[in-house]
Amino acid sequence: MLFLWLAGGEHAATVTHPLPAAFSDLLPHFLVEPDDVYIVKNKPVTLTCRSTPATQIYFKCNGEWVHQDQHLIDRDVDPATGLPVMQVKIDISRQQVEKIFGLEDYWCQCVAWSTTGTQKSQKAYVRIAYLRKNFEEEPLGKEVALDQEVLLRCHPPEGVPPAEVEWQRNEELIDPKTDPNFFITVDHNLIIKQARLADTGNYTCVAKNIVARRKSSSATVIVYVNGGWSTWATWSACSAVCGRGWQKRSRSCTNPTPLNGGTSCEGQSVQKSACTATCPVDGGWSEWSKWSPCGADCTMWRSRECTQPSPSTGGKECQGLDLQSLNCTSEQCPQSEYHYLSASGAEDVALYVGIVAVALCLTLLLIVLVLVYRRKKEGLDADVADSSILTTGFQPMGIKPTKPENSHLLTIQPDLTTTTTSYQGTLRSRREVTGKFSVSNGPLLEPLPNGSHTLHNGKLPSDPNDFMNRLSSQTYFKTLPRDNVNTSYGTFNFLGGRLTLPNTGISLLIPPEAIPRGKIYEIYLTIQKKEDMRLPLAGCQTLLSPVVSCGPPGVMLTRPVILSMDHCSDACLENWAIRLKKQSYEGTWEDVLQLGEEVVSEPYYCQLEAETCRVFTEQLGRFALVGESLSMAAAKRLKLLLFAPAYCSTLEYNIRVYCMDDTQDLLKEVMQMERQLGGRLIDEPHILLFKDSYHNLRLSIHDMPQAHWRSKLLAGYQEIPFYHIWSGSQRTLHCTFTLERQSLSTCDLTCTLCVWQVEGEGQSFTLDFNISKDIRPLDSDFLLMDNCTPALAGPSAFQIPYLIRQKICSSLDTPCPNGADWRLLAQRLKLDRHMSFFASKASPTSVILDLWETQHFHNGNLNQLAAVMAEIGKQEAMIFLVSDGEC
């Protein structure tokens, strides 16, 4: 028999549906549970529950029972098991949901009864779907040069569920998979990597969800081509044949031809030059030479040359003979055959003597070469034979490392009466750390080898996708990212642990005893994109840190956890009013803390370091650091990054300059985006202090070799408005410089790139590298190769072993008249400015050690901590350090 009480406490009905005796001891279980639904326009939605075995099923919405008349009940029997099956449906109208609009989300769940007990289904949230008409940011038209990068921004209208975004060009869908020249970013912006003539058109951002489809106004993109001169033709012939004249050469504006409003070539298309044509000079004969002696053939000769003047510039050659002969008379002509033979014989002897001399020289050279070769070979063999001497003088020897002087510090005999078998989680070992603590006679504090280790009575973590789906199904997590890249999670108990988002500077330390004994929590840590989270910033306020979520919210903690995240302020509190903001369950952002005005009784506390913020909190949730400048001297740290294509096969070469907040999560995002775009880092990052002076940021490029390179920037500099930087709303803000080289063979680039705030600080990059053979390892140096494990549970998450930590706390928590207690430890660790906060805790020493663990997780030096303990003079605590050799 079942008694039902409906809304208002009215007794509605008494229903009797007894179960067969065979099934009377079974609890009902749900075959179908209600799912989250959206109300589109005014159409009601139906929620369905199906359970077996069940005597009754009723819905409860927002804590109130739904009247039984609104239930549509269907009973059946499962043919396979014979169990009774009951199905109930209800309809939810728009008016019902609007009654509680703005207070909380409308939810329903069904409750099933059997004779044994009741079961509740999961909550199903009913939301009114909508899509506003106006885009928060629409794309703007622009004119760009050929091969230049184009960025079209789009922020869709607010809607539930969030709108999906696609891009159209001339009413045709853009698909980056089929055309890799397009790239759609995670925040819905469209990037055209290298503008082509075919990319000219009207671009539209389209947002749609289950309710409606909205189109932004069209943005006209015109890809223009600036004209370029062809090479000069050769000079024409001089117009004058003799004397002064002129000659010309020409070029055309066809390399390339200007298109779509591109600028025409500047300069002249024809060049003229004066010339002087030398008149032709006809040749003239010189005087005849004297007659030669009478030769053996009874002939004598004389000659003349055409050199007075020599013919030039087309003049005529001399006419006539240049050689004359004349027979000798009988008296002058020697007829002796003997003289002729003597002369001929003398010439032959000289020829033979020369040949013999050459042969002798070659023979001597060959003999010398053979002797030199043999001598070198004998010397080499001797060296090889004697090389064994080198190996006989060295013998291996072992060197035993000496103990450090403080090897007697920080060693204890562990108390193993308490066990950790109640821990349910998976421990993964982290990298080896120098100066480890070692405790004998107990497995709790032994170093973990590489690999995974599960403690007794443990369970494996849930599936990552299942974990994310479960989180995002709850109301508070409707904006939680579903990707695993920016999320870490793990299962923890009273031993605590650590969550880290690699390469972001964000971590969550869960100290020992923060989780009550007997409790096991599945905790996550994630980054929220600034575009997804609209923080209410007004006046001179600016976002100084990433928006970080840790949860689930509402879990009970017995002591504060420590959330670490980067910030980009200059850490000068005289110029800032810095507040810690936390998002409430209703979605509003509230100030929970102002730095410098902390109240130790509140559940929040913050330590601001040069680049990192440490937040102590006893409540998990979504946090962000917001600063309000108190004077124009307040400054944010900007990181300047220079990227260029890794490979360039065109005349144009683009250099992208990023100006972003100096936090590691943004550096990681830019590195990943540039890797997709095919870019690489071309110089080391620079830091620029950007002041709240309302002055813009300017960028310019100088000192390029004009003979090989030229900048296509029409103005002398580019400028980024002040508010775009100070608001922090655009995560990857950058400018592009397009350079053009004169030929593809030009690869060496030297220039100076300047970035400065008007009437403020500036930075300059001096570039000198080869764009085709740049082998500098800049990318590997600044890719932040942080390979730490995202989740560490239990002892492996801490530098100080658990039992040693307990000994330190019990020794220093008790006040000493001479001050040799936790106060002296805080002074030695330079944490004395937080004395009031530490004193408000039950164990001040444990909070100090928590902060030390957070600051020194990667580079903690236990020897220094041991030296501090020795200075305090707490040897009676039996806290000693084991040397590395003994570990």
C-alpha positions in Angstrom: 0.0 0.0 0.0 1.4 3.4 -1.0 0.4 6.8 0.4 1.1 9.8 -1.8 1.3 13.4 -0.7 1.2 15.9 -3.4 2.1 19.6 -3.5 0.6 21.6 -0.7 0.6 18.6 1.7 -2.8 17.4 0.4 -3.4 13.7 0.8 -4.1 12.6 -2.8 -4.7 8.9 -3.0 -4.1 5.5 -1.5 -2.9 3.1 -4.2 -2.3 -0.6 -3.8 -0.3 -2.5 -6.4 1.2 -5.4 -4.6 4.1 -7.2 -6.2 4.3 -11.0 -6.6 5.9 -12.6 -3.7 8.9 -13.7 -5.8 9.8 -10.0 -6.4 8.8 -8.4 -3.2 12.4 -8.1 -2.0 13.7 -6.3 -5.1 14.4 -2.5 -5.2 13.2 -0.9 -8.4 15.8 0.1 -11.0 15.3 2.5 -13.9 15.2 1.2 -17.5 14.7 4.8 -18.8 15.6 8.0 -16.9 14.6 11.5 -17.9 17.2 13.4 -20.0 18.0 17.1 -20.3 15.6 18.8 -22.8 15.1 22.2 -24.3 11.8 23.9 -24.9 11.6 25.3 -28.4 9.3 28.2 -28.7 6.0 27.2 -27.0 6.1 23.4 -27.6 5.9 21.4 -24.4 8.5 18.7 -23.7 7.8 15.2 -22.4 9.9 13.5 -19.7 9.8 9.7 -19.4 10.6 7.3 -16.6 10.5 3.5 -16.9 11.3 1.2 -14.0 11.0 -2.4 -12.9 9.8 -3.8 -10.5 7.8 -0.8 -9.3 4.5 -0.3 -7.7 4.3 3.5 -8.4 6.4 6.2 -10.2 5.9 9.9 -9.6 7.7 12.9 -10.8 9.1 15.7 -8.5 10.0 19.0 -10.1 12.1 21.6 -8.2 11.4 19.9 -4.9 7.6 19.7 -5.4 5.5 16.6 -6.4 3.7 16.7 -9.7 0.0 16.1 -9.4 -1.0 12.5 -10.2 -3.5 13.7 -12.8 -0.6 15.0 -14.9 1.0 11.6 -15.1 0.5 9.3 -18.1 1.0 5.8 -16.7 1.6 2.6 -18.7 2.0 -0.8 -17.1 3.5 -3.9 -18.7 5.3 -7.1 -17.9 8.8 -7.9 -19.1 8.4 -11.1 -21.1 12.0 -12.2 -20.5 12.0 -11.8 -16.6 8.3 -11.7 -15.8 8.9 -8.5 -13.8 6.3 -5.8 -13.8 7.4 -2.8 -15.8 5.9 0.6 -15.2 6.3 3.7 -17.4 5.3 7.2 -16.5 5.3 10.4 -18.7 4.7 14.1 -17.9 4.6 17.2 -20.1 6.4 20.4 -19.1 5.2 23.6 -20.6 7.1 26.9 -21.1 4.9 28.6 -18.5 6.0 26.2 -15.8 9.7 26.8 -16.5 9.2 30.6 -16.7 7.7 30.7 -13.2 11.1 30.2 -11.7 13.1 31.9 -14.4 16.2 33.7 -13.0 16.1 31.9 -9.6 17.5 28.5 -10.6 17.3 26.0 -13.4 14.0 24.0 -13.7 14.6 20.3 -13.0 12.6 17.1 -12.6 13.4 13.6 -11.3 11.2 10.6 -10.9 10.9 8.5 -7.8 10.0 4.8 -8.1 8.5 2.7 -5.2 8.5 -1.0 -4.5 7.5 -2.9 -1.4 11.2 -2.9 -0.5 12.0 0.8 -0.9 12.4 3.7 -3.3 14.9 4.8 -5.9 15.4 8.3 -7.4 16.4 8.9 -11.0 18.9 11.4 -12.3 17.8 15.0 -12.5 16.7 16.2 -15.9 17.1 19.9 -16.5 14.4 21.7 -18.6 15.7 24.9 -20.3 14.0 27.3 -22.6 16.0 27.3 -25.8 16.7 30.7 -27.5 19.1 32.5 -29.7 19.4 36.2 -29.6 19.3 38.2 -32.8 22.3 40.4 -32.5 25.9 39.2 -32.8 28.2 40.3 -30.0 30.9 40.9 -32.7 30.4 40.9 -36.4 33.1 40.5 -39.1 34.4 43.7 -40.7 35.3 44.1 -44.4 38.9 44.8 -45.3 41.2 45.2 -48.2 44.3 43.0 -48.1 47.3 42.4 -50.3 47.9 39.2 -52.1 49.3 36.4 -49.9 48.7 38.4 -46.8 47.1 36.8 -43.7 43.4 37.8 -43.1 41.6 37.6 -39.7 37.8 38.0 -39.7 36.3 38.1 -36.2 32.9 36.7 -35.1 31.3 36.3 -31.7 27.9 34.7 -32.1 24.7 35.8 -30.2 24.0 34.5 -26.8 21.9 31.4 -26.9 20.8 28.2 -25.1 22.2 25.8 -26.2 25.3 27.7 -27.3 25.2 28.4 -31.0 27.4 26.6 -33.5 29.3 28.8 -36.0 30.1 28.3 -39.6 31.4 30.6 -42.3 30.2 31.3 -45.8 31.8 33.0 -48.8 29.4 34.3 -51.3 26.6 32.1 -49.7 28.7 29.0 -50.0 29.9 27.0 -47.0 33.6 27.2 -46.2 35.2 23.8 -45.2 38.7 24.0 -43.9 39.1 20.3 -44.5 38.8 20.7 -48.3 40.6 24.0 -48.4 43.5 24.1 -45.9 44.1 27.8 -46.7 41.2 28.5 -44.3 41.4 28.0 -40.5 38.6 28.5 -38.0 39.9 29.2 -34.5 38.3 27.8 -31.3 36.7 31.3 -30.7 35.0 31.1 -34.1 37.3 33.6 -35.9 38.2 32.9 -39.6 41.8 33.0 -40.7 42.8 33.1 -44.3 46.4 32.1 -44.2 47.5 33.5 -47.5 45.0 35.6 -49.4 44.4 34.6 -53.0 42.6 36.4 -55.7 39.8 33.8 -55.5 39.3 34.7 -51.8 37.8 38.0 -52.8 34.1 38.0 -51.9 31.5 38.5 -49.2 32.0 36.6 -46.0 29.2 35.8 -43.5 29.3 34.4 -40.0 26.4 32.0 -39.4 25.3 31.0 -35.9 22.6 28.3 -35.3 21.1 26.1 -32.6 17.9 24.1 -32.3 15.8 27.3 -32.1 17.0 29.6 -34.9 19.7 30.4 -37.4 21.3 33.9 -37.5 23.5 35.4 -40.1 25.8 38.3 -39.5 26.2 41.2 -41.9 28.4 40.4 -44.8 32.1 41.5 -44.7 33.5 42.3 -48.1 37.1 41.1 -48.4 39.0 42.5 -51.5 42.3 40.9 -52.3 44.3 43.4 -54.3 47.5 43.1 -56.2 50.0 46.0 -56.2 51.7 46.5 -59.5 55.3 45.6 -59.8 57.9 46.6 -62.5 59.4 44.1 -64.8 63.1 44.1 -65.3 64.6 46.8 -67.6 65.1 46.0 -71.2 68.6 46.4 -72.8 69.6 49.9 -74.0 68.8 50.7 -77.6 71.5 51.7 -80.1 72.7 55.3 -80.0 70.6 57.5 -82.3 73.6 59.3 -83.8 76.0 57.5 -86.2 78.8 60.0 -85.4 78.8 62.4 -82.5 76.2 63.0 -79.7 72.8 61.3 -79.7 70.5 59.5 -77.2 69.5 55.9 -76.3 66.6 54.5 -74.2 65.3 51.4 -72.4 61.9 50.5 -71.1 60.0 48.4 -68.5 56.3 47.5 -67.9 54.1 47.3 -64.8 53.4 43.7 -65.3 55.3 41.9 -62.6 52.6 41.6 -61.4 49.8 43.7 -63.1 47.8 45.7 -60.5 44.4 44.2 -59.8 41.3 45.0 -57.6 42.4 48.5 -56.8 46.0 47.7 -56.1 48.5 50.5 -56.5 50.2 51.1 -59.8 53.9 51.1 -60.1 55.7 54.2 -59.0 58.4 55.6 -61.2 59.1 55.9 -65.0 58.5 53.2 -67.5 61.1 54.7 -70.0 64.6 55.9 -69.3 66.6 58.0 -71.7 70.4 58.5 -71.6 72.7 60.7 -73.7 75.3 58.9 -75.8 78.3 59.8 -78.0 78.9 57.8 -81.1 82.5 57.7 -82.2 83.0 58.6 -85.8 84.5 55.8 -88.1 88.3 56.0 -88.7 89.7 54.5 -91.9 93.0 52.6 -91.7 96.3 53.9 -93.1 99.6 52.2 -94.0 102.8 52.8 -92.1 106.2 53.2 -93.9 107.8 50.1 -95.5 110.4 48.4 -93.4 114.0 47.8 -94.6 114.7 44.9 -97.0 115.7 41.7 -95.2 119.0 39.9 -96.0 119.0 37.7 -99.0 117.7 34.3 -97.9 118.6 30.8 -98.9 115.8 30.9 -101.6 117.5 34.0 -103.2 114.6 36.2 -101.9 114.5 39.2 -99.7 111.4 40.7 -98.0 109.9 44.0 -96.6 106.5 44.7 -94.8 104.2 47.5 -93.6 101.3 47.7 -91.1 97.8 49.3 -91.2 98.4 51.3 -88.0 98.6 54.9 -89.1 95.9 55.1 -88.1 94.3 51.7 -87.3 90.8 51.3 -88.5 88.1 51.8 -85.8 84.4 52.3 -85.2 83.5 50.9 -88.6 86.3 52.5 -90.6 87.7 50.9 -93.7 90.7 48.6 -93.7 93.9 49.6 -95.6 93.9 48.7 -99.3 96.9 46.9 -100.9 99.7 44.5 -99.9 101.4 44.5 -96.5 104.3 42.3 -97.7 106.7 42.6 -100.7 109.4 40.2 -102.0 112.3 40.7 -104.4 114.8 38.2 -106.0 118.4 38.7 -105.0 121.1 39.2 -107.6 123.6 36.4 -108.3 126.3 38.1 -106.2 124.0 38.4 -103.1 122.5 34.9 -103.4 124.6 32.1 -101.6 124.0 28.8 -103.5 126.0 26.4 -101.1 124.0 23.3 -100.3 126.4 22.6 -97.5 125.2 25.7 -95.5 121.6 24.6 -95.8 122.2 21.1 -94.5 124.3 22.4 -91.6 121.5 24.7 -90.4 119.0 22.0 -90.7 121.1 19.5 -88.7 121.7 21.9 -85.9 117.9 22.4 -85.4 117.4 18.6 -85.2 120.1 18.1 -82.5 118.5 20.8 -80.3 115.1 19.0 -80.5 116.5 15.6 -79.5 118.4 17.1 -76.6 115.2 18.7 -75.2 113.3 15.4 -75.3 116.0 13.5 -73.4 116.1 16.2 -70.7 112.3 16.1 -70.1 112.5 12.3 -69.8 115.2 12.4 -67.2 113.3 15.0 -65.1 110.1 12.8 -65.1 112.2 9.7 -64.0 113.7 11.6 -61.1 110.3 12.9 -59.9 108.8 9.3 -59.9 111.7 8.0 -57.8 111.3 10.7 -55.2 107.5 10.0 -54.9 108.1 6.3 -54.4 110.7 7.0 -51.6 108.4 9.4 -49.8 105.4 7.0 -49.9 107.5 4.1 -48.5 108.8 6.3 -45.6 105.3 7.4 -44.6 104.0 3.9 -44.6 106.8 2.7 -42.3 106.2 5.6 -39.9 102.5 4.8 -39.7 103.1 1.1 -39.0 105.4 2.1 -36.1 102.8 4.5 -34.6 100.1 1.8 -34.8 102.4 -0.8 -33.2 103.2 1.6 -30.3 99.6 2.7 -29.7 99.1 -0.1 -27.2 101.2 1.9 -24.8 98.3 4.4 -24.4 96.0 1.7 -23.1 98.2 0.2 -20.4 98.5 3.3 -18.2 94.8 3.6 -17.3 92.9 1.3 -15.0 89.3 1.6 -13.8 88.8 2.8 -10.3 85.8 3.4 -8.1 85.1 6.6 -6.2 82.8 6.4 -3.2 80.9 9.6 -2.7 81.4 11.4 0.6 78.5 12.1 2.9 77.4 15.7 3.1 78.0 17.4 6.4 74.3 17.6 7.2 73.7 13.9 6.6 72.5 13.6 10.2 69.6 16.0 9.5 66.0 15.0 8.9 65.9 11.3 9.6 63.3 9.7 11.9 62.1 6.3 12.9 58.7 6.2 11.4 55.6 5.3 13.3 54.0 2.6 11.3 51.1 2.0 13.7 48.9 4.0 11.4 48.2 2.5 8.0 46.9 3.9 4.7 44.9 0.9 3.5 41.7 3.0 3.4 43.1 5.0 0.5 41.2 4.4 -2.7 43.1 5.9 -5.6 45.9 5.4 -8.1 49.4 6.7 -7.4 51.8 7.5 -10.2 55.4 8.1 -9.5 56.9 11.4 -10.6 60.4 12.2 -11.7 63.4 11.5 -9.4 64.1 14.4 -7.1 67.5 15.0 -5.5 67.6 15.1 -1.7 64.7 12.7 -1.1 63.6 11.8 2.4 63.9 8.1 3.2 62.1 6.3 6.0 62.9 2.7 6.8 60.7 -0.1 8.0 57.6 1.1 6.1 56.3 1.0 2.6 54.5 4.3 2.9 57.6 6.5 2.4 59.7 4.3 0.2 60.6 5.9 -3.2 58.1 4.8 -5.9 59.7 3.2 -9.0 58.5 4.3 -12.4 55.1 3.0 -13.3 51.6 2.9 -11.7 50.9 1.6 -8.2 47.5 1.0 -6.6 47.1 0.9 -2.8 45.0 -1.8 -1.2 41.2 -1.5 -1.3 41.7 1.0 -4.2 39.9 1.5 -7.4 40.9 2.7 -10.8 40.0 6.2 -11.9 37.0 6.5 -14.1 37.1 6.9 -17.9 38.2 10.4 -18.9 35.3 10.9 -21.3 32.8 9.6 -18.8 34.2 11.9 -16.1 33.9 15.0 -18.4 30.4 14.0 -19.5 29.2 13.6 -15.9 30.6 17.0 -15.0 29.2 18.9 -17.9 25.8 17.4 -17.4 25.4 19.4 -14.1 24.1 22.9 -14.2 27.1 24.6 -12.7 29.4 23.0 -15.3 27.5 23.9 -18.5 30.5 26.0 -19.6 33.1 23.4 -18.5 35.4 22.4 -21.5 34.9 18.9 -22.7 38.5 18.5 -24.0 41.0 16.6 -21.9 43.9 18.9 -23.0 43.1 21.7 -20.5 41.7 19.5 -17.7 43.3 17.3 -15.1 41.5 15.2 -12.6 42.2 12.5 -10.0 40.8 10.6 -7.0 42.1 11.6 -3.6 41.6 10.8 0.1 43.0 12.1 3.4 46.6 11.7 2.1 46.0 14.5 -0.4 47.7 15.0 -3.7 48.3 17.5 -6.5 46.7 18.3 -9.9 48.8 20.1 -12.5 48.0 21.5 -16.0 51.3 21.0 -17.8 52.9 24.1 -19.5 50.3 26.5 -18.0 51.7 27.3 -14.5 48.4 26.2 -13.0 48.3 23.6 -10.2 46.1 22.6 -7.2 47.8 21.3 -4.0 45.5 19.2 -1.8 47.4 19.0 1.5 47.3 15.9 3.8 44.2 15.9 6.1 42.4 18.5 3.8 40.0 15.7 2.9 38.3 14.1 5.9 39.3 10.6 6.8 37.0 8.1 5.3 36.1 10.4 2.4 37.2 10.0 -1.2 36.7 12.8 -3.7 37.1 12.9 -7.5 38.6 16.4 -8.1 39.2 18.2 -11.3 41.2 21.3 -12.5 40.6 23.2 -15.7 41.2 26.4 -17.6 38.2 28.5 -18.9 38.7 30.4 -22.1 38.2 34.1 -21.5 35.9 34.3 -24.5 33.6 31.8 -22.7 33.6 33.7 -19.4 32.3 37.3 -19.5 33.7 38.8 -16.4 32.0 42.1 -15.4 35.0 44.5 -15.8 34.4 48.2 -15.4 36.5 51.4 -15.4 40.2 50.7 -15.1 39.8 47.0 -14.3 41.7 44.4 -16.2 42.0 40.6 -16.1 45.4 39.6 -14.7 45.1 35.8 -14.6 43.5 32.9 -16.5 40.0 31.9 -15.3 40.6 28.6 -13.5 38.0 26.1 -12.2 38.5 23.5 -9.6 35.8 21.3 -8.1 33.4 19.9 -7.7 32.1 22.8 -5.6 30.5 22.1 -2.3 32.8 19.3 -1.2 33.8 19.5 2.5 37.4 20.4 3.2 38.9 20.5 6.7 41.8 22.8 5.8 42.6 25.1 2.8 43.9 23.8 -0.5 46.3 25.9 -2.5 45.5 27.0 -6.1 48.5 28.4 -8.1 48.1 30.4 -11.3 50.2 32.9 -13.2 49.4 36.6 -13.2 50.6 39.4 -15.5 50.7 42.4 -13.1 53.9 44.2 -12.1 53.2 43.0 -8.5 53.5 46.6 -7.2 50.5 46.8 -4.8 50.9 50.5 -4.4 49.6 51.0 -7.9 46.9 48.3 -7.9 43.7 47.2 -6.2 43.8 43.5 -6.9 40.8 41.4 -6.1 40.1 37.7 -6.2 36.8 36.9 -7.9 34.7 33.8 -7.5 31.7 32.7 -9.6 28.6 31.9 -7.6 26.2 29.1 -8.3 23.9 31.6 -10.0 26.7 32.5 -12.4 27.4 36.0 -11.0 31.0 37.0 -10.1 31.7 38.1 -6.5 34.7 39.8 -4.9 35.8 37.4 -2.1 39.2 39.0 -1.3 41.2 42.1 -1.9 44.9 41.7 -1.6 46.4 43.7 1.3 43.1 43.7 3.1 42.7 40.0 3.9 40.6 38.8 6.8 42.1 35.7 8.4 38.7 34.4 9.4 37.5 34.3 5.8 37.9 31.0 3.9 40.2 32.7 1.3 43.7 34.0 1.5 46.2 35.0 -1.3 49.9 35.4 -1.6 51.1 37.4 -4.6 54.6 36.6 -5.9 56.4 38.2 -8.8 54.7 36.1 -11.5 52.5 33.6 -9.5 49.4 34.0 -7.3 48.8 31.4 -4.5 45.2 31.2 -3.4 44.3 29.4 -0.1 40.7 28.4 -0.3 38.5 26.1 1.7 35.8 26.1 -1.0 36.4 24.9 -4.6 35.0 26.8 -7.5 35.8 29.1 -10.4 38.4 31.9 -9.7 40.1 34.8 -11.5 42.4 37.6 -10.5 41.1 41.1 -11.5 43.1 44.3 -11.0 42.0 47.9 -10.9 44.8 50.5 -11.5 45.1 53.2 -8.9 47.5 55.3 -10.9 48.9 55.6 -14.4 52.1 53.9 -13.1 50.2 50.5 -12.9 51.6 48.2 -15.6 50.8 44.8 -17.0 53.5 42.5 -18.3 53.2 41.7 -22.0 55.1 39.0 -23.7 56.2 39.8 -27.2 56.6 36.8 -29.6 57.9 36.9 -33.2 56.8 34.1 -35.6 57.4 33.6 -39.3 56.8 30.7 -41.8 59.1 27.7 -41.3 59.2 27.4 -45.1 58.8 30.2 -47.7 58.6 29.6 -51.4 57.2 33.0 -52.5 58.7 36.5 -52.7 56.6 37.6 -49.7 57.6 36.8 -46.2 55.2 37.5 -43.2 56.4 38.2 -39.7 53.7 37.9 -37.0 54.2 39.9 -33.7 52.1 38.6 -30.8 51.4 41.0 -27.9 49.8 39.0 -25.1 49.5 38.8 -21.3 52.6 37.2 -19.8 51.1 33.9 -18.6 52.2 30.4 -19.4 48.7 29.3 -20.6 48.6 31.9 -23.3 52.2 31.1 -24.4 51.1 27.4 -24.7 48.0 28.4 -26.8 50.0 30.6 -29.2 52.7 27.9 -29.6 50.0 25.3 -30.5 48.2 27.7 -32.9 51.4 28.7 -34.7 52.4 25.0 -35.0 49.1 24.5 -36.9 49.8 27.5 -39.1 53.2 26.3 -40.0 55.0 29.1 -38.1 58.2 29.0 -36.0 59.7 31.3 -33.4 62.4 33.6 -34.9 63.7 35.4 -31.8 63.6 35.1 -28.1 60.5 36.5 -26.4 60.7 39.9 -24.8 58.8 41.4 -21.9 57.2 44.8 -22.1 55.6 46.7 -19.2 52.3 48.2 -20.6 51.1 51.1 -18.4 47.6 52.3 -17.8 48.3 55.6 -19.6 45.6 55.3 -22.3 48.4 55.3 -24.9 48.4 52.8 -27.8 51.0 50.3 -28.7 53.0 50.9 -31.9 55.0 48.5 -34.0 57.5 49.3 -36.8 60.3 47.7 -38.8 63.6 49.3 -39.8 67.1 48.8 -41.2 66.3 46.4 -44.0 68.7 46.1 -46.9 66.8 48.1 -49.5 68.6 46.3 -52.3 67.1 43.0 -51.3 64.1 43.6 -49.2 61.2 46.1 -48.9 58.3 46.4 -46.5 54.8 46.5 -48.0 53.5 48.5 -45.0 52.2 51.8 -46.4 52.4 53.7 -43.1 55.5 54.1 -41.0 54.1 51.9 -38.2 51.2 49.7 -37.1 49.2 50.5 -34.0 47.1 48.5 -31.5 44.5 50.4 -29.5 45.1 50.7 -25.8 41.7 49.1 -24.8 42.3 46.0 -26.9 45.3 45.2 -24.8 44.1 46.5 -21.4 40.8 44.7 -21.5 42.5 41.3 -22.2 39.5 40.2 -24.2 41.6 39.1 -27.2 43.8 36.3 -26.1 46.1 36.1 -29.2 46.4 39.7 -30.3 49.0 40.2 -33.0 50.1 42.3 -36.0 51.6 41.1 -39.3 54.5 42.7 -41.2 54.6 41.6 -44.9 58.1 41.9 -46.5 59.0 41.3 -50.1 62.4 40.1 -51.3 63.6 41.0 -54.8 64.3 37.4 -55.9 63.8 33.9 -54.5 67.6 33.6 -54.1 67.6 36.3 -51.4 67.4 34.4 -48.1 69.4 36.5 -45.6 67.2 38.8 -43.7 68.5 41.6 -41.4 66.2 44.2 -39.8 65.2 45.8 -36.5 61.6 45.4 -35.3 60.5 47.9 -32.6 57.5 47.6 -30.2 56.7 50.5 -27.9 53.9 52.2 -26.0 53.5 55.8 -26.9 55.3 57.9 -24.3 56.2 54.6 -22.5 58.5 51.6 -22.5 59.7 49.9 -25.7 61.5 46.8 -26.8 63.4 46.0 -30.1 64.3 42.8 -31.8 67.4 42.6 -34.0 66.9 39.9 -36.6 69.8 38.4 -38.6 69.1 35.0 -40.0 68.6 32.9 -43.1 64.9 32.3 -43.8 65.6 29.0 -45.6 68.4 27.6 -43.4 67.5 28.9 -40.0 68.5 26.1 -37.6 68.4 28.1 -34.3 66.7 25.9 -31.6 64.4 28.7 -30.5 61.1 26.7 -30.6 62.5 23.9 -28.5 63.8 26.3 -25.9 60.5 28.1 -25.4 58.0 25.2 -25.9 57.9 24.7 -22.2 58.6 21.1 -22.1 56.9 20.4 -18.8 56.5 16.6 -18.6 55.1 16.5 -15.1 52.3 14.1 -14.3 48.9 15.9 -14.3 47.7 14.0 -11.3 49.7 12.8 -8.3 48.0 11.2 -5.2 49.4 10.4 -1.8 53.1 10.6 -0.8 54.4 10.9 -4.4 52.8 14.3 -4.6 54.9 15.8 -1.9 58.6 16.4 -1.2 58.3 15.9 2.6 57.1 12.4 3.6 53.9 12.2 5.6 55.4 10.9 8.8 58.3 13.4 8.8 55.7 16.1 8.2 53.8 15.1 11.3 57.0 15.1 13.4 57.8 18.7 12.2 54.3 19.9 12.9 54.1 18.4 16.4 57.5 19.9 17.2 56.9 23.4 15.9 53.2 24.0 16.6 53.8 24.3 20.3 54.8 27.8 21.2 58.3 28.3 22.7 59.3 31.2 25.0 62.4 31.8 23.0 60.4 31.8 19.7 62.0 28.6 18.4 58.7 27.4 16.9 56.7 27.9 13.7 57.2 31.7 13.8 60.9 31.2 13.4 60.3 28.8 10.6 58.2 31.3 8.7 60.9 34.0 9.2 63.7 31.7 7.9 61.5 30.8 4.8 60.8 34.6 4.3 57.0 34.1 4.9 56.7 36.2 8.0 54.4 38.7 6.3 51.7 36.1 6.6 52.1 35.5 10.4 48.5 36.4 11.2 47.1 34.0 8.6 49.3 31.1 9.9 48.4 31.9 13.5 44.7 31.6 12.7 45.1 27.9 11.7 45.0 24.9 14.1 48.4 23.8 12.8 50.4 26.9 11.6 53.4 24.7 10.7 51.4 22.5 8.3 50.2 25.6 6.4 53.7 26.8 6.1 54.9 23.5 4.8 51.9 23.4 2.3 53.1 26.7 0.9 56.7 25.5 0.8 55.6 22.4 -1.1 53.7 24.5 -3.6 56.6 26.8 -4.2 59.3 24.1 -4.5 57.6 21.2 -6.2 59.9 21.2 -9.2 63.1 22.5 -7.6 62.7 21.9 -3.9 65.9 21.6 -2.0 65.4 19.5 1.1 68.9 20.2 2.3 68.0 23.9 2.7 64.9 23.0 4.7 67.0 20.7 6.9 69.5 23.5 7.4 66.6 25.8 8.5 65.4 23.1 11.0 69.0 22.9 12.4 69.1 26.7 12.8 65.9 26.6 14.8 67.5 24.1 17.1 64.9 21.3 17.0 67.2 18.3 17.2 64.9 16.8 19.8 62.4 16.3 17.0 64.7 13.6 15.6 64.4 15.0 12.1 67.4 14.2 10.0 68.3 13.9 6.3 69.7 10.8 4.6 72.4 11.4 2.1 71.8 10.6 -1.6 74.2 7.7 -1.4 72.3 6.0 1.3 69.0 6.5 -0.4 
